[in-house]
Amino acid sequence: MSERDATAEQLIARMARGEERALAEFYDAYHARVYAFALKLVRDRADAAEVLNEVMLEVWRGAPQFAGRSRALTWVLGIAHHKAIDRVRRRSERFEDDAALAAVADEAPAAVDVIAVAEDRDRLRDCLERLSEAHRVVLHLAFFDDLPYPEIAEIIGCPVGTVKTRVFHAKQLLKQCLAGLTARAPSLPTVS
């Protein structure tokens, strides 16, 4: 167990005893990762902030039940995954009753998106956004949070083989997307 994991488990144990300071320390240590993960799922800063708040409240309430069967980060991101999915579902239900859903589906790419193709970071971000939610989630957990496949499987509630398959297909789709954007990008003049 890493020092960070041990510290997180100590903080959870302190929260289980009702120590509010432990929650503040836990928040300081994990809020950025939870927010970034939630943002990948909900794609809205306000919703991601709400998910973060819901997760930290759930951590506080659930601390007495944390048994340490998984790493603290795995437990927290599992909570975040469920809260984010719930928020996306609620948001989808709101859109189904609106004509806004049709407008969102028919949006053409903005000129800003076309210009952004010139930079590698923006190309990657654009391609990541084109992936399905399932593919984005596994890539985020595997490459940004550096989690092993068994922990990712636990977080999202599917078999390890499914995680491996999703990562493989997501990488293939990213490669295709990046190749397509590079082919469409205007070539820059060379300076002699």
KOLFILO-449373 format. One record per residue: x, y, z of N, C-alpha, C, O in turn; residue in three letters. Coordinates in steps of 0.001 Angstrom, whole numbers, padded with zeros to 6 digits, always signed. Layout:
N
XYZXYZXYZXYZALA ...
This chain:
192
+000849-001170+000000+000000+000000+000000+000898+001237+000000+001837+001333+000790MET +000601+002171-000885+001404+003386-000966+001112+004297+000228+000116+004137+000934SER +002007+005246+000422+001831+006200+001518+000558+007018+001325-000157+007312+002282GLU +000287+007380+000074-000919+008160-000225-002183+007363+000112-003138+007902+000671ARG -002174+006060-000240-003326+005213+000068-003511+005075+001572-004633+005129+002076ASP -002405+004899+002281-002483+004766+003743-003024+006050+004368-003844+006002+005285ALA -002565+007190+003870-003052+008474+004380-004544+008625+004113-005293+009069+004982THR -004973+008256+002912-006392+008356+002566-007224+007461+003478-008284+007870+003951ALA -006755+006260+003722-007501+005357+004603-007549+005888+006032-008559+005729+006718GLU -006471+006515+006485-006461+007138+007815-007475+008270+007876-008184+008423+008871GLN -007542+009065+006807-008507+010170+006769-009938+009628+006798-010803+010181+007478LEU -010176+008556+006065-011518+007958+006053-011867+007434+007441-012998+007594+007901ILE -010906+006814+008104-011147+006313+009466-011453+007481+010415-012318+007366+011284ALA -010751+008585+010249-011017+009759+011082-012399+010336+010781-013104+010776+011690ARG -012786+010333+009499-014126+010804+009147-015184+009904+009769-016226+010379+010221MET -014912+008604+009788-015857+007656+010389-016076+007959+011867-017133+007657+012422ALA -015073+008557+012496-015201+008954+013901-015800+010353+014043-015948+010858+015156ARG -016146+010982+012907-016805+012284+012948-015879+013485+012905-016321+014596+013199GLY -014617+013311+012551-013667+014415+012499-013831+015207+011195-013436+014750+010123GLU -014412+016384+011308-014646+017222+010130-013340+017659+009473-013289+017820+008254GLU -012298+017849+010253-010996+018257+009696-010485+017201+008719-009838+017536+007726ARG -010767+015946+008991-010341+014862+008098-011025+014996+006739-010411+014730+005706ALA -012283+015403+006737-012982+015618+005465-012323+016747+004693-012141+016644+003480LEU -011965+017821+005379-011301+018945+004712-009970+018502+004105-009636+018900+002989ALA -009223+017695+004820-007942+017199+004304-008159+016250+003125-007418+016290+002143GLU -009166+015407+003228-009495+014477+002150-009909+015264+000903-009499+014949-000214PHE -010726+016286+001120-011169+017135+000013-009964+017772-000670-009863+017763-001897TYR -009057+018323+000121-007861+018960-000443-007047+017976-001289-006493+018345-002324ASP -006982+016735-000841-006184+015730-001531-006850+015199-002806-006157+014851-003762ALA -008181+015135-002829-008863+014430-003923-009810+015261-004775-010287+014774-005800TYR -010096+016489-004389-011129+017232-005129-010775+017437-006600-011659+017356-007453HIS -009522+017696-006918-009152+017953-008316-009353+016704-009175-009842+016799-010300ALA -008983+015545-008658-009139+014304-009428-010609+013957-009613-011025+013547-010696ARG -011391+014121-008557-012819+013801-008640-013504+014765-009608-014322+014343-010426VAL -013176+016047-009523-013781+017044-010407-013429+016744-011867-014303+016756-012733TYR -012143+016474-012139-011720+016193-013519-012422+014953-014062-012845+014927-015218ALA -012543+013933-013228-013221+012714-013648-014696+012984-013922-015234+012537-014934PHE -015347+013712-013025-016770+014034-013208-016976+014881-014458-017941+014679-015196ALA -016076+015826-014695-016198+016698-015867-016121+015891-017158-016819+016200-018124LEU -015284+014867-017180-015205+014006-018372-016547+013327-018647-016905+013083-019799LYS -017276+013027-017589-018548+012335-017755-019705+013279-018036-020501+013033-018942LEU -019804+014353-017270-020983+015211-017386-020795+016343-018384-021778+016910-018861VAL -019544+016686-018711-019213+017692-019725-019794+019072-019445-020097+019827-020370ARG -019944+019389-018190-020465+020691-017794-019835+021038-016447-019922+020257-015499ASP -019203+022202-016362-018468+022574-015151-019384+022657-013924-019013+022195-012845ARG -020554+023233-014080-021471+023355-012942-021931+021976-012473-021982+021708-011272ALA -022264+021106-013421-022671+019750-013057-021519+018985-012408-021731+018234-011455ASP -020301+019172-012919-019139+018496-012332-018903+018975-010899-018543+018184-010027ALA -019105+020259-010661-018957+020790-009303-020021+020203-008382-019740+019889-007225ALA -021236+020055-008890-022297+019437-008092-021977+017976-007786-022189+017507-006668GLU -021465+017265-008784-021079+015870-008564-019991+015809-007498-020050+014966-006602VAL -019005+016686-007585-017939+016721-006578-018524+016897-005178-018143+016186-004248LEU -019439+017833-005033-020064+018051-003724-020827+016817-003245-020742+016440-002076ASN -021570+016193-004157-022320+014991-003801-021386+013856-003393-021678+013106-002462GLU -020261+013737-004099-019298+012681-003792-018709+012895-002400-018630+011958-001606VAL -018299+014120-002106-017682+014379-000805-018690+014181+000329-018320+013725+001411MET -019937+014512+000093-020968+014260+001091-021145+012753+001293-021282+012278+002421LEU -021141+012018+000193-021266+010559+000266-020060+009932+000962-020212+008968+001713GLU -018864+010469+000721-017660+009982+001403-017808+010197+002906-017516+009304+003702VAL -018263+011387+003286-018462+011691+004707-019460+010712+005334-019210+010141+006395TRP -020585+010536+004656-021634+009654+005184-021217+008185+005150-021565+007414+006045ARG -020476+007804+004120-020129+006400+003934-018829+005979+004602-018483+004798+004580GLY -018112+006912+005188-016820+006582+005805-016916+005431+006804-016032+004574+006808ALA -017947+005369+007652-018015+004241+008595-018151+002872+007904-017775+001851+008479PRO -018677+002851+006694-018856+001576+005993-017654+001215+005113-017594+000105+004584GLN -016695+002139+004948-015520+001839+004120-014732+000721+004780-014240+000875+005897PHE -014614-000404+004087-013981-001590+004669-012544-001770+004195-011840-002651+004687ALA -012103-000953+003255-010731-001080+002769-010521-002224+001802-009382-002624+001563GLY -011592-002763+001239-011449-003855+000265-010856-003354-001049-010321-004137-001834ARG -010954-002048-001284-010339-001436-002460-009589-000195-001993-009740+000251-000855SER -008785+000348-002885-008076+001579-002559-009089+002704-002378-010185+002667-002937ARG -008708+003696-001596-009587+004839-001344-009938+005541-002653-011090+005927-002854ALA -008962+005712-003545-009226+006376-004817-010245+005592-005635-011127+006182-006258LEU -010130+004289-005637-011083+003445-006359-012486+003624-005791-013455+003748-006541THR -012588+003638-004483-013876+003829-003821-014478+005181-004176-015655+005271-004526TRP -013669+006231-004088-014152+007589-004357-014544+007748-005817-015592+008321-006114VAL -013721+007249-006732-014066+007380-008149-015268+006518-008511-016017+006860-009427LEU -015463+005417-007814-016677+004617-008020-017919+005406-007636-018926+005385-008344GLY -017837+006102-006507-018949+006969-006089-019160+008058-007128-020292+008345-007518ILE -018058+008666-007577-018150+009747-008569-018775+009249-009867-019582+009947-010481ALA -018405+008052-010280-018957+007480-011508-020472+007355-011403-021195+007748-012318HIS -020947+006814-010298-022396+006642-010121-023121+007986-010036-024190+008148-010625HIS -022557+008935-009319-023190+010255-009193-023229+010962-010546-024230+011588-010893LYS -022151+010862-011301-022098+011520-012614-023092+010891-013586-023780+011602-014319ALA -023169+009575-013593-024120+008889-014478-025544+009292-014102-026366+009548-014981ILE -025839+009351-012815-027171+009786-012379-027471+011200-012869-028579+011479-013327ASP -026495+012084-012773-026697+013471-013199-026931+013541-014711-027797+014286-015168ARG -026169+012773-015482-026348+012755-016936-027739+012236-017287-028399+012768-018179VAL -028179+011202-016585-029528+010656-016840-030604+011686-016524-031557+011854-017284ARG -030443+012376-015392-031435+013407-015039-031449+014518-016069-032511+015011-016449ARG -030269+014910-016520-030177+015969-017525-030808+015502-018831-031490+016281-019497ARG -030596+014252-019205-031180+013704-020430-032696+013688-020351-033384+013969-021332SER -033208+013358-019179-034663+013351-019011-035236+014754-019192-036324+014919-019743GLU -034502+015764-018726-034967+017150-018900-034971+017523-020374-035896+018185-020845ARG -033926+017096-021119-033829+017456-022527-034881+016759-023377-035333+017317-024377PHE -035272+015561-023001-036241+014831-023799-037558+015579-023899-038292+015413-024873GLU -037863+016390-022913-039104+017142-022933-038963+018482-023642-039934+019227-023774ASP -037776+018780-024088-037494+020074-024707-037245+019926-026201-036846+018864-026678ASP -037481+020980-026908-037077+021014-028316-035578+021230-028413-035000+021090-029491ALA -034940+021571-027297-033498+021815-027272-032705+020587-027681-031605+020717-028218ALA -033233+019409-027441-032519+018197-027802-032256+018150-029306-031157+017789-029729LEU -033228+018502-030096-033044+018505-031544-031995+019531-031952-031187+019274-032845ALA -032005+020683-031308-031027+021712-031630-029617+021263-031288-028681+021540-032039ALA -029450+020575-030170-028131+020093-029779-027637+019059-030776-026465+019075-031152VAL -028504+018168-031207-028099+017121-032132-027730+017679-033494-026921+017073-034198ALA -028303+018828-033896-028062+019388-035213-026953+020433-035252-026698+021015-036306ASP -026292+020682-034129-025260+021706-034114-024128+021344-035061-023664+020204-035091GLU -023692+022325-035829-022540+022142-036700-021290+022521-035921-021374+023302-034973ALA -020152+021997-036291-018928+022369-035579-018669+023866-035715-018851+024454-036781PRO -018246+024456-034622-017960+025887-034610-016620+026149-035284-015764+025269-035369ALA -016459+027375-035759-015205+027761-036398-014034+027594-035441-012923+027272-035861ALA -014282+027814-034161-013229+027663-033161-012715+026228-033145-011518+025992-032977VAL -013624+025270-033319-013204+023873-033334-012312+023576-034543-011366+022795-034444ASP -012612+024187-035657-011807+023970-036862-010413+024550-036668-009421+023923-037041VAL -010331+025737-036090-009036+026381-035851-008219+025587-034839-006996+025501-034953ILE -008891+025009-033851-008198+024277-032782-007443+023060-033293-006548+022553-032618ALA -007806+022587-034495-007146+021415-035064-005649+021667-035242-004874+020713-035319VAL -005233+022910-035308-003830+023242-035533-002931+022838-034374-001723+022708-034573ALA -003454+022638-033194-002623+022288-032044-002901+020857-031611-004052+020422-031575GLU -001839+020128-031282-001971+018723-030904-002885+018528-029704-003713+017618-029702ASP -002749+019356-028697-003562+019215-027497-005039+019341-027847-005872+018578-027357ARG -005347+020299-028688-006738+020503-029071-007244+019383-029967-008423+019030-029920ASP -006361+018827-030780-006759+017684-031612-007151+016510-030716-008191+015881-030910ARG -006306+016234-029746-006583+015121-028854-007873+015350-028079-008691+014439-027949LEU -008056+016553-027568-009278+016867-026820-010502+016669-027703-011507+016108-027268ARG -010412+017129-028934-011540+016992-029855-011853+015517-030106-013013+015107-030094ASP -010824+014745-030329-011040+013319-030580-011580+012618-029342-012431+011736-029454CYS -011099+012999-028171-011621+012408-026942-013105+012717-026783-013878+011858-026358LEU -013497+013913-027116-014901+014303-026995-015791+013522-027951-016982+013355-027688GLU -015235+013047-029044-016017+012287-030019-016255+010845-029581-017149+010174-030097ARG -015465+010378-028640-015619+009010-028160-016919+008862-027376-017472+009835-026864LEU -017382+007646-027297-018547+007376-026468-018165+007583-025003-016985+007599-024652SER -019156+007737-024177-018912+007926-022741-018121+006747-022170-017184+006948-021397GLU -018484+005545-022536-017812+004350-022017-016328+004353-022377-015485+003997-021554ALA -016014+004753-023603-014615+004802-024020-013860+005929-023317-012717+005740-022902HIS -014482+007092-023179-013828+008224-022489-013522+007867-021038-012443+008172-020531ARG -014462+007232-020387-014291+006902-018967-013099+005975-018771-012246+006236-017922VAL -013027+004890-019550-011922+003951-019346-010577+004586-019686-009584+004322-019008VAL -010531+005413-020718-009277+006089-021045-008863+007046-019937-007693+007101-019560LEU -009820+007792-019422-009508+008730-018347-008947+007991-017136-007922+008387-016581HIS -009612+006929-016735-009166+006183-015564-007823+005492-015801-006986+005439-014900LEU -007617+004965-017000-006383+004239-017289-005182+005172-017488-004086+004880-017009ALA -005382+006280-018183-004238+007104-018546-004091+008376-017721-002965+008806-017467PHE -005175+008982-017302-005067+010199-016507-004970+009888-015016-004234+010551-014286PHE -005721+008870-014563-005655+008483-013154-004700+007319-012934-004433+006943-011793ASP -004180+006741-014026-003177+005682-013958-003630+004497-013099-002864+003971-012293ASP -004881+004091-013287-005425+002980-012516-005282+001680-013294-005381+001680-014521LEU -005051+000577-012598-004995-000724-013272-006400-001177-013684-007402-000731-013124PRO -006448-002055-014658-007729-002504-015193-008673-003082-014134-009868-002792-014184TYR -008197-003879-013186-009140-004406-012178-009826-003292-011365-011005-003406-011029PRO -009094-002229-011055-009711-001124-010316-010706-000363-011190-011753+000073-010714GLU -010375-000208-012461-011314+000449-013376-012593-000376-013459-013695+000171-013431ILE -012441-001691-013561-013607-002579-013632-014471-002422-012388-015699-002413-012477ALA -013832-002300-011233-014583-002125-009988-015315-000782-009972-016461-000702-009528GLU -014659+000261-010452-015257+001601-010442-016498+001656-011324-017540+002171-010918ILE -016374+001117-012539-017493+001248-013476-018430+000047-013463-019456+000050-014143ILE -018083-000973-012694-018988-002102-012523-019113-003002-013728-020221-003323-014156GLY -017985-003413-014279-018017-004353-015400-016810-005283-015288-015909-005019-014492CYS -016771-006364-016066-015638-007288-016014-014346-006646-016539-014385-005717-017345PRO -013211-007156-016070-011907-006647-016494-011740-006786-018007-011179-005905-018658VAL -012231-007899-018562-012140-008100-020012-012848-007005-020791-012377-006591-021850GLY -013968-006538-020277-014698-005449-020930-013877-004170-020891-013850-003420-021867THR -013207-003916-019771-012350-002727-019666-011236-002806-020703-010968-001829-021403VAL -010587-003960-020806-009498-004131-021774-009991-003892-023202-009330-003229-024001LYS -011159-004443-023501-011727-004279-024837-012041-002819-025117-011748-002312-026200THR -012637-002145-024143-012976-000730-024330-011725+000123-024518-011707+001020-025361ARG -010686-000148-023742-009440+000616-023888-008853+000370-025280-008429+001313-025948VAL -008826-000876-025714-008296-001204-027038-009056-000451-028134-008451+000193-028991PHE -010385-000539-028094-011195+000113-029126-011089+001638-029033-011062+002319-030057HIS -011030+002166-027833-010899+003617-027673-009590+004102-028275-009554+005139-028937ALA -008515+003356-028047-007222+003745-028618-007263+003689-030148-006709+004558-030821LYS -007919+002665-030691-008046+002561-032146-008849+003729-032711-008478+004315-033729GLN -009957+004063-032038-010788+005177-032496-010030+006500-032408-010147+007344-033296LEU -009261+006679-031350-008447+007895-031223-007432+007985-032347-007243+009048-032939LEU -006785+006876-032637-005786+006862-033704-006419+007250-035038-005859+008051-035787LYS -007580+006686-035331-008278+007009-036578-008688+008475-036621-008525+009149-037638GLN -009216+008953-035514-009667+010342-035446-008493+011295-035636-008585+012242-036417CYS -007409+011058-034939-006243+011928-035051-005666+011897-036455-005234+012929-036969LEU -005654+010731-037082-005167+010635-038464-006078+011425-039394-005601+012091-040313ALA -007395+011355-039160-008342+012100-039993-008217+013596-039814-008316+014342-040789GLY -008005+014051-038601-007843+015487-038356-006551+016003-038948-006505+017120-039464LEU -005495+015198-038879-004215+015606-039439-004328+015719-040950-003758+016628-041553THR -005061+014796-041564-005228+014824-043020-006003+016056-043470-005738+016604-044540ALA -006983+016501-042634-007800+017671-042996-007161+018987-042607-007543+020037-043125ARG -006179+018951-041686-005574+020195-041223-004786+020840-042333-004089+020155-043082ALA -004887+022157-042449-004102+022823-043485-002618+022718-043153-002216+022814-041993PRO -001816+022520-044196-000388+022437-043937+000179+023831-043737-000243+024799-044370SER +001125+023899-042857+001741+025180-042541+002937+025383-043463+003640+024424-043780LEU +003176+026613-043894+004321+026861-044757+005613+026628-043972+005688+026887-042771PRO +006606+026141-044671+007897+025928-044035+008745+027176-044184+008679+027890-045185THR +009534+027410-043168+010428+028570-043192+011824+028087-043502+012328+027173-042849VAL +012466+028702-044510+013810+028277-044902+014851+029071-044165+016047+028855-044362SER 
